[in-house]
Amino acid sequence: MRRFIYLFLSVAVLCRLHAQTPPCGILIVHSEGQKTDERFVPAPPEQVKFALLKALPAVAAEVKKNQGLHIEADIASAGQLRHSIMQANHDAGIHDSSDGLPFGKFAVDIESANQGGVIGSQLHIKFDKPALLGAATNHGNLAQPLAEETACLAKLLSTNDPTANPRGLALDNTGVSRPVGLPGGTPVKVLLRDYLSSTSLKNGSTGQVIQFEVAEDLVVDGATLVRRGALATGHFTGVAKAKGYGRNAEVAFVFDSVTAVDGQSIPITDEGENVKGGRTNSTLAVALLLPTLGWLSTGANVFIPAGTIYEVDTSGQHTIQAGL
């Protein structure tokens, strides 16, 4: 199975060597940009807001105020999530005093806009850092990284709610309904709609359903058999929390099915995912050099961002009623 991570570098380090591409936005790491970011996003305001709410965990931010198209969020209170992302930044080579994730607050406003005849949204993000911490210990501004990830997710995630409409986005011209064969082993791209974190899962979790959506239409012989935005599911096969002595969290899951245009649940398969938290030099140093205090050095958590894409394969031969 080929795995593509379309967002920022996460804490997750795969046990197997999957292909990885650069994020579609930018790395959520140390940023010296302006404390404000203003940009046009070619998507409706509600879609941009949806994407923003999915992107905020990427900078360890929790929503404090959600009032229409005005959102306020705070990094400082998101302890475990903040620690996970700082650890990922540290492993990626960001070694300043805040590991590329300064404390601060976001104020976001979204409004309808038109640019060159394209209807979309104007996204305004302001990032304020506490003055008491000072520049020497609280580096960087995160308005631009958050804006990049929001714009990325606004394009990547569909407007469909796969729980309410598991068949995905409606087709404009479906044509005449006809049966079309779907061969086994046909690749399908699915993506996470919400981030996964080992901190919010229980040890040994098995069977808990994971929701994905189909990333792009699956077309066979000129017919769309699986629509973008359709429901895809998987489930956890095991979860181990991060522990002392630098023992990292581990999350394992497999993929189960995807919903076709006629409502059929089509089995999908791959060899499964087994994701471990990153490992930092400082954690190893404490655990190895000071074994009596190693229990104080908790291992890294697993964090997989919303928008992460996986390529899986259909299982078995199926006949889909296309044009529905």
C-alpha positions in Angstrom: 0.0 0.0 0.0 1.3 3.4 -0.9 0.7 6.1 1.7 0.5 9.8 0.9 0.6 12.5 3.6 -0.8 15.6 2.1 -0.5 17.7 5.3 2.4 18.6 7.6 4.9 16.2 9.0 3.2 14.5 11.9 4.5 12.7 15.0 3.6 9.4 13.3 6.6 7.4 12.2 5.6 4.3 10.2 7.0 0.9 11.1 7.1 0.0 7.4 8.7 2.4 4.9 5.8 4.0 3.0 6.4 6.7 0.3 5.8 10.2 1.7 5.3 13.4 -0.2 5.7 17.0 1.0 2.6 18.5 2.6 0.1 20.3 0.5 0.4 23.3 2.8 3.7 23.9 4.7 5.3 22.3 7.7 3.8 23.3 11.0 7.2 24.3 12.5 9.1 27.4 13.3 7.7 30.4 11.4 9.0 33.9 11.4 6.3 35.3 9.2 3.9 38.1 10.0 1.4 37.7 12.9 -1.5 38.2 10.5 -2.4 36.4 7.3 -5.0 37.6 4.8 -5.8 35.5 1.8 -8.5 34.6 -0.7 -9.7 30.9 -0.6 -11.8 29.7 -3.6 -14.4 28.0 -1.4 -17.6 29.1 0.3 -17.2 30.6 3.9 -18.8 27.5 5.6 -16.5 25.2 3.8 -13.5 27.3 4.8 -14.7 27.3 8.4 -15.1 23.5 8.3 -11.5 23.3 7.0 -10.2 25.7 9.7 -11.7 23.6 12.5 -10.0 20.5 11.1 -6.7 22.4 10.7 -6.5 23.9 14.2 -5.3 20.6 15.9 -2.3 20.8 13.5 -1.0 23.7 15.6 -2.3 22.2 18.9 -5.0 24.8 19.2 -8.4 24.4 20.9 -11.4 26.5 20.0 -12.5 28.9 22.7 -15.1 30.9 20.8 -17.1 29.7 17.8 -19.5 32.5 16.7 -20.7 32.3 13.1 -17.7 33.1 10.9 -15.6 34.4 13.8 -13.4 31.8 15.6 -11.0 32.2 18.5 -8.6 29.5 19.5 -5.8 29.1 22.1 -2.6 27.0 21.9 -1.6 27.3 25.6 -4.3 25.0 27.0 -3.8 22.0 24.6 -1.2 20.2 26.7 -0.9 16.7 25.3 -1.6 17.7 21.7 0.9 20.5 22.0 3.5 18.2 23.4 3.0 15.7 20.5 3.5 18.3 17.8 6.5 19.9 19.5 8.0 16.5 19.7 7.4 16.0 16.0 9.0 19.4 15.2 12.0 18.5 17.4 12.4 15.2 15.6 12.3 17.2 12.3 15.2 19.3 13.4 13.5 22.3 15.0 15.4 22.9 18.2 14.5 26.4 19.4 13.2 27.0 22.9 9.6 26.4 21.8 10.3 23.6 19.3 8.6 25.7 16.6 5.3 25.9 18.4 5.0 29.2 20.3 2.2 29.8 22.8 -0.4 32.2 21.6 -4.0 32.8 20.5 -5.7 32.9 17.1 -8.5 35.2 16.0 -10.0 34.2 12.7 -12.6 35.9 10.5 -14.1 34.6 7.3 -16.3 36.5 4.9 -17.7 36.0 1.4 -15.5 37.4 -1.4 -15.1 37.5 -5.1 -11.7 37.5 -6.8 -11.5 37.8 -10.6 -15.0 36.5 -11.0 -14.3 33.5 -8.7 -16.7 33.3 -5.7 -15.0 32.3 -2.5 -13.9 33.6 0.9 -11.6 36.1 2.5 -9.7 34.4 5.3 -8.1 36.6 8.0 -6.0 35.1 10.7 -4.3 36.9 13.5 -1.9 35.3 15.9 -1.0 37.0 19.2 1.7 35.8 21.6 1.8 36.5 25.3 4.0 39.6 25.9 5.3 38.2 29.2 7.1 35.3 27.6 9.2 37.5 25.3 10.7 36.9 21.9 13.7 35.1 23.3 11.6 32.1 24.6 8.5 32.2 22.4 9.7 32.1 18.8 7.7 32.4 15.6 4.2 33.3 14.3 1.7 30.8 13.2 -0.8 32.8 11.2 0.7 31.7 7.9 1.0 28.0 8.7 -2.6 27.8 9.9 -3.8 29.7 6.8 -1.9 27.3 4.5 -3.3 24.3 6.2 -6.9 25.7 6.1 -6.6 26.5 2.4 -5.2 23.0 1.8 -8.1 21.2 3.6 -10.7 23.5 2.0 -9.6 22.0 -1.3 -8.9 18.5 -0.1 -12.0 17.6 2.0 -15.3 17.3 0.3 -18.4 19.2 1.3 -20.3 15.9 1.8 -21.0 14.4 5.2 -20.4 10.7 4.6 -22.4 9.7 7.6 -25.5 11.4 6.3 -24.8 10.6 2.7 -22.5 7.6 2.4 -22.7 7.5 -1.4 -20.7 10.7 -1.7 -21.2 13.9 -3.7 -24.0 13.8 -6.2 -23.1 13.6 -9.9 -24.4 16.3 -12.3 -25.1 14.0 -15.2 -25.4 10.4 -14.3 -26.6 9.2 -17.7 -28.3 5.8 -18.2 -28.1 3.4 -15.4 -26.1 0.3 -16.3 -24.2 -2.5 -14.6 -20.4 -2.1 -14.6 -17.9 -4.6 -13.3 -15.5 -3.5 -10.6 -12.4 -5.7 -10.7 -10.7 -6.8 -7.5 -7.5 -5.0 -6.7 -8.7 -1.6 -8.1 -7.0 1.2 -6.1 -9.1 3.7 -4.2 -7.8 6.7 -2.3 -9.4 7.5 1.0 -8.6 10.2 3.6 -9.1 11.0 7.2 -11.8 13.6 8.0 -10.5 14.0 11.6 -7.1 13.7 13.1 -6.2 10.6 15.1 -4.3 10.8 18.4 -3.2 8.1 20.7 -3.9 10.4 23.6 -7.7 10.2 23.0 -7.7 6.4 22.6 -7.8 3.6 25.2 -5.1 1.0 25.6 -5.8 -2.2 23.7 -8.7 -0.6 21.7 -10.0 -3.0 19.1 -13.0 -2.8 16.9 -13.6 0.9 17.2 -14.6 2.3 13.8 -12.5 4.9 12.0 -14.3 7.1 9.4 -12.6 8.0 6.1 -14.0 9.6 3.0 -13.1 8.8 -0.6 -10.6 11.3 -1.9 -11.5 11.2 -5.6 -14.0 9.6 -8.0 -13.3 6.0 -8.9 -14.1 5.6 -12.7 -14.1 2.3 -14.5 -15.0 2.1 -18.3 -16.2 5.7 -18.3 -18.6 5.2 -15.4 -18.2 6.5 -11.8 -18.5 3.6 -9.5 -17.4 5.3 -6.2 -17.9 9.1 -5.7 -15.6 11.5 -4.0 -16.8 12.1 -0.5 -18.3 8.6 -0.1 -18.0 6.8 3.2 -15.1 4.5 3.8 -14.4 2.7 7.1 -11.7 1.0 9.0 -11.2 -0.2 12.6 -8.5 -0.2 15.2 -6.8 -3.5 15.9 -4.7 -2.3 18.8 -3.6 0.8 20.8 -0.8 1.2 23.2 -0.3 4.4 25.1 3.0 6.2 25.5 4.7 5.1 28.7 7.8 5.9 30.8 11.4 5.0 29.8 10.7 6.5 26.4 8.2 3.8 25.4 6.3 5.3 22.4 2.6 5.0 21.7 1.6 2.6 19.0 -1.7 2.5 17.0 -2.7 -0.2 14.6 -5.7 -0.2 12.2 -7.0 -1.8 9.1 -9.4 -0.8 6.3 -12.8 -2.4 5.9 -15.1 -1.0 3.2 -16.1 1.8 0.9 -19.6 2.7 -0.3 -20.3 2.5 -4.1 -22.8 4.8 -6.0 -25.5 2.2 -5.7 -25.1 1.9 -2.0 -23.2 -1.4 -2.0 -20.5 -1.8 0.7 -17.4 -2.9 -1.1 -14.6 -4.5 0.9 -11.2 -2.8 0.7 -7.9 -4.2 1.9 -4.2 -3.6 2.4 -1.6 -4.9 4.8 -2.8 -2.5 7.6 -1.2 0.4 9.3 1.0 0.2 12.4 2.0 3.7 13.5 4.4 4.5 16.3 5.2 7.8 17.9 8.4 9.6 17.1 11.5 9.1 19.2 13.6 12.1 20.3 17.3 12.1 21.3 16.5 13.7 24.6 14.0 11.0 25.6 16.5 8.3 24.7 19.3 10.1 26.6 17.4 10.3 29.9 16.2 6.7 29.6 19.7 5.3 28.8 21.9 7.6 30.9 19.6 8.0 33.9 17.7 4.7 34.1 16.4 5.3 37.6 14.7 8.4 36.3 13.6 6.9 33.0 10.0 6.6 34.1 9.8 10.4 34.0 10.6 10.3 30.2 7.3 9.5 28.6 7.5 8.2 25.0 6.0 10.0 22.0 2.4 10.0 21.2 0.9 9.1 17.7 -0.7 12.0 15.9 -2.1 11.6 12.3 -3.6 14.8 10.9 -6.9 15.3 9.1 -6.5 15.0 5.4 -4.0 12.2 5.5 -4.6 10.1 2.4 -4.2 6.3 2.0 -4.4 4.2 -1.1 -6.1 0.9 -0.6 -7.5 -1.8 -3.0 -10.9 -3.2 -3.6 -11.4 -6.9 -2.6 -13.2 -9.4 -4.8 -15.2 -8.9 -8.0 -18.3 -6.7 -7.9 -21.0 -5.4 -10.2 -22.0 -1.8 -9.6 -25.2 -0.2 -10.9 -23.6 2.9 -12.3 -25.5 6.1 -13.2 -27.3 6.3 -9.9 
